[in-house]
Every structure is written in C-alpha cells, then in structure tokens.
Amino acid sequence: MAFKHTLAAAFILFLAICGAISPASAETFKIVGFGDSLMAGFGLGPGEGFTEKLQAALRARGHDVTIANAGVSGDTSSGGLSRLDWSVPDGTQLVILELGANDMLRGLSPEITEKNLDGMLARLKQRKIAVLLAGMRAAPNLGAGYQDAFDAIFPKLAGKYGIPLYPFFLDGVAGEPSLQLEDRLHPNAKGVDRIVERILPAVEKAIATVRDSS
C-alpha cells in the first residue's frame, strides 16, 4: 500500500513538473524587426512587408513566433539609437537589426554609423536580448574608400559582440528591377519574398540558439 501511495505521489509530482515546464517551452517567441523603410514596408500593401511575411514563413515551418514591426521610414542609425529602448519592449527575445542604408544614402561618415550601431548592440546586450545583425552595403558611386569603410562596419560589430550576421539584407534584390519598386531602392512584394527566403535559415538558427541558451 505504501508503495502505491509513493508511486501515486511521484506520478502527481511528474505531472506538476510537466505542467510547470510546458507553458514555458510553448511560450510564443517574440521578435522585433528594428530598422528603416526596408523593415517598415515602404510602398507595400497590408501583409506584404518583411515582418509579416517572415512571421508567416516561420509559422508555416512550425515556429510559434510573433514579429513586431519597429521599422521607421527614413530612419538613420542616430534615429534608431534614440528610439531603441522604447521600440524594443521587455520580453523581446530576438531583434533583427537592419539600419545604416539611410546613413549611406546621405553620405554620413561610416564612423558615425558604426558608433550608433555599436551603441544599440551594447544596450541590447545589457538587456540580454539576442540580435541578428542585417548588414548593408554602400553604393559604388560613393567611392571605393567610403564603400570599404561602410561595408566593414557590420562584420566588425558582429565579431565584436559575437552575434550572427546576415551579410546583406537586400541580397538577391539589389540590382534586380523586377523585384524593386520604381524608386529602385525598395523591394516590391516579390522582392520581399526573396529577402524572406534567403534570410529565413539565419533567423531559424538565431531562434534555436536563443531557445537552447534559455
């Protein structure tokens, strides 16, 4: 009889532990897409933006995620730094950081861009929020010196903070008119599909890394 009581108690304890663990393991994974018009979905209709399509792609692959769109059209790295804290709420588990294109288009010093991105990464690290850094590349017409300095920002910071780098956010879209809006700067809906397709493995890997470390 005592053995049966012990067995029953152990079974109840097991169920209690499972009950305590299940909600945590099944908790929706929270991502913030933090960036400029490329993140905000400039010129696109409802459901056509990067964050919406990435969320749909991840859910289709079995990931319980939500992705908040914290993109602001025209934002520079300075603007991003000033709004980071209130744009990325507590409880966020991963930030996809995509900024720098407007700095480059305005010809701002790469040193300024690097300093601002460094500040954002430092704050997110302090808050224990993981980051997938989405790189940008300078236009060739800005000159080789500027191009080399700007392009080097992203791998340098990824190495400094030990975070994953997706080298070029517009990979597969830049220079492809059929995947761009008429301004030849922003992706159209098909272009967003291309971006999502290419960045998806990096996002899945980042999610897995965060889950494994928690």
HUTA-V653418 format. One record per residue. PSI is psi in whole degrees, -180 to 180 (NA if undefined). D_FIRST is the distance of its C-alpha to the first C-alpha in Angstrom with 1 decimal. Layout:
BEGIN
((PSI/D_FIRST) (PSI/D_FIRST))
END
This chain:
BEGIN
((-44/0.0) (-38/3.8) (-40/5.3) (-41/5.1) (-41/6.4) (-43/8.6) (-41/9.8) (-42/10.6) (-41/12.4) (-39/14.2) (-42/15.3) (-41/16.6) (-40/18.4) (-44/19.9) (-38/21.2) (-42/22.6) (-43/24.4) (-40/25.8) (-35/27.0) (-33/28.7) (-38/30.3) (-48/31.5) (-38/34.0) (-44/35.6) (-25/35.9) (4/37.2) (138/39.7) (131/43.2) (127/45.4) (121/48.4) (145/51.8) (126/55.2) (110/58.4) (116/60.9) (-153/64.5) (-147/67.9) (-26/69.3) (-34/67.8) (-38/64.4) (-28/65.4) (38/66.7) (130/70.4) (7/72.3) (158/69.2) (176/67.8) (132/64.3) (0/61.6) (-8/64.1) (168/63.5) (-49/61.7) (-39/58.6) (-43/58.1) (-34/58.6) (-42/56.5) (-45/53.6) (-41/53.9) (-41/54.1) (-42/51.0) (-37/49.0) (-24/50.3) (12/48.8) (8/45.3) (127/45.7) (93/44.6) (156/47.5) (141/50.0) (114/53.4) (138/55.6) (106/59.3) (43/60.9) (140/64.2) (118/67.5) (135/70.7) (-2/73.3) (140/70.9) (176/71.8) (-31/69.7) (-44/71.0) (-40/69.9) (-42/66.5) (-40/66.0) (-26/67.0) (3/64.5) (-50/61.6) (-41/59.4) (-13/59.5) (-22/59.5) (99/56.2) (160/53.5) (145/50.5) (-12/47.6) (134/49.9) (-23/48.4) (135/51.5) (129/55.2) (107/57.7) (114/60.8) (95/64.1) (157/67.2) (-22/70.6) (-42/72.5) (-31/74.5) (-46/75.3) (-45/76.7) (-27/78.7) (-2/80.2) (25/81.1) (153/79.1) (131/78.8) (-27/75.9) (-37/75.3) (-46/74.5) (-46/72.1) (-44/70.3) (-42/70.1) (-44/68.6) (-39/66.1) (-43/65.2) (-40/64.6) (-44/62.3) (-36/60.2) (-43/60.0) (-43/58.7) (-37/56.2) (-41/54.9) (-34/54.7) (0/52.5) (41/50.4) (125/51.4) (154/51.9) (137/55.3) (114/56.8) (122/60.5) (115/62.8) (162/66.2) (160/69.7) (145/72.9) (149/76.4) (140/79.2) (-28/81.8) (-7/84.7) (-6/83.6) (151/84.7) (-38/83.0) (-47/82.6) (-45/80.7) (-46/78.7) (-43/77.6) (-42/76.6) (-48/74.8) (-26/72.9) (-15/71.7) (-48/69.9) (-49/66.8) (-33/65.9) (-46/66.8) (-36/64.4) (-41/61.6) (-41/62.0) (-41/62.2) (-2/58.9) (42/57.1) (157/56.6) (147/57.0) (127/60.5) (108/61.6) (-39/65.2) (112/67.1) (-35/65.8) (22/68.6) (127/68.2) (-8/69.5) (-42/71.1) (131/73.8) (6/77.1) (93/75.9) (-34/77.8) (-15/75.9) (11/72.7) (158/74.4) (175/75.8) (-22/79.6) (-10/79.5) (22/78.4) (-38/75.9) (147/72.9) (146/70.8) (-173/70.9) (-39/67.9) (-34/68.2) (-39/68.6) (-40/65.4) (-41/63.7) (-44/65.1) (-46/63.9) (-45/60.4) (-41/60.3) (-33/61.4) (-16/59.4) (-47/56.1) (-37/54.8) (-37/55.5) (-43/53.6) (-41/50.6) (-40/50.6) (-40/50.9) (-46/48.0) (-41/45.8) (-43/46.9) (-45/46.0) (-40/42.5) (-29/41.9) (-8/42.9) (NA/40.8))
END
